[in-house]
Amino acid sequence: MFRNLFVLIAIVVLAMLARRFLTASSSSKPVSSKDENTVQCDECRAYIAENQAIESQGKHFCSQKHLQAWQQRQ
């Protein structure tokens, strides 16, 4: 009887530790993109942080290469 009680207590403790570990690791993620403004690259359609985008003529680009490709087509 004590053996079954010990096993049950051990399972409950392990479950609590696992939940605490998983909750702590998910809350320590870096700031997500929803917390900062994002824009879409007009060349490849990828979303990037607005402060990292290259802006030209009201358009946003993720790299200088994509800006040049867009300019060549215009």
C-alpha positions, 0 to 999 in steps of 0.5 A: 500500500505504501509502495502504491502511495509512493509511486502516486506521489512521485508521478504527481511531483514529476508532473508538476516539475514538467509543467513548471519547466515547460511553462518557464521555457515558453515564457522566456521566448524572445520578443515576438514579431507581434510586439513590433511593427512588421512590413512585407518585402515587396519583392519576396513577400517575406515579413520583416521588422520595420526597423530592419527594412530598407525603404524606397519610394514607399516600398519595403525590402528585406535586402539591398538585393531585393531593392535592386531587383525591384528597381530594375523591373521598374 
